[in-house]
Every structure is written in structure tokens, then in C-alpha cells.
């Protein structure tokens, strides 16, 4: 092997290495982009689901709160005459 053959092999190897490094960078960027998009979509789905659950729970609590308020009001009316009788004695 003479010096020119060694330098040719070295240059070809260096060029091939540079091509491989560039391809690796491109593939890693592609994977990173796909992961970012997947994570964003997953988080958006989770946040949307939590919003729906919280809205449903809020609506239930409001519904039950209205029922409880009606019951409390009725109890207040029922207790009022008893309070008046107790105050007299």
C-alpha cells in the first residue's frame, strides 16, 4: 500500500463518516419532532378529558347544591315554628 491509497481510504472513510453523522442528526431530529408531537397530542387529550370530568362534577355539585338548598330552606321553615314555641317558654 502506498501513501496515496492510504490517504484515499482515509478521505473516503472521513466522507462516509460525515455522511453517517449527518444522517444520524437528521434521523434524531425526526424522532425528536415525532416525540414532541405525540407528547403534545397526549397532553392535549389528557387536559381535555380532565376538563370534561371537572365540568361534569361541577354540574353535579351545582345540581345537588340546589337540591340541598331547597331541603335546607324546607327544614328552616319546619324548624321556625319550633323555635317560636321554645322562645315563648
N, C-alpha and C positions, 0 to 999 in steps of 0.2 A: 504494500500500500504506500502510495506516495502522499505527499503533503496536500496536494490538490484534491485527492479523493477524500481524505480525512476532512478537509475544510468544506467540501461539498456536502458530505454526510452531516457534518455539524450544522451547516446552514440549513439544509433540508429539515433536519431534526428541530432546529430552532423555529423555523417557519411552521412546522407541524405543531410544535408545542404552542406557539402563539395562536394558531387556528383553534386548537383544543381549548385553550384558556378562554378565548373569545366565545366559543360555542358554549362552554360551561357557564360563562357570565350571562349569556342570553337565556339559557335554559333555567338558571336560577332566578333570573328576573321574571321569567314567565311563571314559574312555580310560585314565587312571592306574590305576583299580581293575582293569580288564581286563588291563593290562600286569603289574601286581603278581601277579594270579592266575596268568597264563601263566608268568611267571618262576618263581614258587613251584613250579608243577607241573613245569616243565622241570628245576629243580634237584633236586626230589624224585626224578624219573626218573633223572637222572644219578647221584645218590647211591645209589639202589637198584641200578643197573647196576654201579657200581663195587664195591658190597658183594658182589654175586654173583660178579664176576670175582675179587675178592680171596679170597672163600671157596673158590672153585674152585681157585685157585692154592695156597692154604694146604693144602687137602686133597691136592692133587697132591704138594706138598712133603713132607707127612707120610707119604704113601704111599711116595714114593721114599726118604725118610729111613729108613723101616722096612726097605726093601729094602737100602739101603746099610748099615744097622746089622747086618743079617743077613750081608751079604757081609763086612763088617769082622770080625765075630765068626768067620766061617769062615776068613778069612785069618789071624786071630790063632791059631786052633787049628792051622792048617797051618804057621805060622812058628814056633810054640813048640818043636817037636822040633828044628828047625834051630838055634834059639838054644841049646838044651841041648847040642847037639853042638859048637857053636862055643865054648861056655863050657868044655867038657872039654878042648879043645885049647889 
